[in-house]
Amino acid sequence: MNAPLANVSVNSLEAHWMPFTANKDFKAEPRLLVKSEGVYAWDHKGGKVIDGSSGLFCVPAGHGRREIADAVHEALLTNDYCSPFGTGQPTSFTLAQMVANITPEPINHVFFVNSGSEAVDTALKIAMAYHRAKGDGQRTRFVSRERAYHGVNIGGVSLSGMVRNRETFSGVMPNVVCMRHTWNPEERFVRGQPESGAELANDLQRFCETYGGSTIAAVFVEPVAGSTGCLVPPKGYLERLREICDEHGILLVFDEVITGFGRIGAPFASHLFGVTPDIMTMAKALTNGAQPMGAVGVKDEIYDTVMEASPQAAIEFFHGYTYSGHPASCAAGVATQQIYIDENLFDRAAEMSEYFLDGIFSLQDLDIVTDIRGIGMMAGVDIAAKGAPGARGGGVQKRLFWNGMHVKFTGDCGIVAPPFVSEKSHIDEMIEKLRMTLEQEQAAS
Ligand SMILES: Cc1ncc(COP(=O)(O)O)c(C=O)c1O
């Protein structure tokens, strides 16, 4: 039986099988959001909810941006769809150029997809296509990392370092090995990059020695692991990965689906850490969450190698989606990128970071908080587990929601990532609501 819903015309919640949701639990006590504007949303009972995770890290410019809505509306009335295979439409080229303008050199070519998961699977295929075009087709092995999240498609799940995401589906894509994750329980409450742990990158060197570096196609890492709780790379770690990749001809792929577009205090993580990958995946904030869209950026040499391997009239890369570069998504993307430029939002995020992190790290006096990590406008707050892993986190997430704040939880970690348009007063409100909720949880146990 569903709980009754006020103010919404929903008679049954049963037909919709919800993603990454405890369906039975949700349907017994629904939490529907029916309106959103700026940094707030409103639930179906009329409660005001501050958005502490920018939705799912995808709405840095705030909800309900008219510029984006108008651009999508206009696109749908002017040129709603055209086949992206063999024909094109202008805004995909405009958006690709806008993205290439902010990705690090020499990442100058952009392939459009519809989500972060598709971006990851596309990046896997680009890596394979590139090595094959170079006559290096024996490189069939991929390296990922424990606690990695690379989306839910088969390639991304195979790269996953999160057991619950892969145990049911394992074995589909063989030849993936995981390096150790970089979280160090001995070094807690670290703001920014931990001092120690760079040597964990040598796991890659060991794989090269065990399997042969020339059999490895690519290494996938989130520069800051997002979904598993904001694991910031130790100083020197990404640099060491880059070094080993260069030594063995392995492609380095940064999955910037969360970190991209200003989240950690620079346009991309590669700018912040001074390490340039060969391929980068993007999604989420590309369109401010207003349309589904992802992208893969590749360096010139990869694009040129794949292009040059085929004759003039031949398709060079046998991959693409019906909705690759959809006009409505591209229009949303162009309008979003323009907002980032006009409102200088990446700089604003970098400037607000100190204030945000001060607030978040002030929670460390609570007994229930076992670790906090943070960088830019993102932080992971671990709470002491109670019962099955994630049970307490799920409970705190609900309690927080009814206290008027949305935060994405993974297991027992809340990942806080405010919109970049947040004022200091919004950050204060988030910290107050987090503190109140965590205190209530502490008192209840
Ligand atoms: C690093 C990373 N890669 C890939 C994905 C998958 O993106 P999507 O949910 O858009 O498929 C996510 C989603 O959170 C992510 O954080």
The ligand as an ORCA input file, in Angstrom:
! r2SCAN-3c Opt
* xyz 0 1
  C      32.629      9.194    -11.949
  C      31.325      8.783    -12.545
  N      31.309      8.149    -13.729
  C      30.167      7.775    -14.313
  C      28.959      8.041    -13.723
  C      27.695      7.606    -14.379
  O      26.945      8.690    -14.823
  P      25.417      8.499    -15.197
  O      24.680      8.259    -13.926
  O      25.060      9.817    -15.856
  O      25.315      7.372    -16.140
  C      28.918      8.709    -12.497
  C      27.648      9.002    -11.827
  O      27.579      9.427    -10.692
  C      30.136      9.083    -11.888
  O      30.155      9.693    -10.706
*
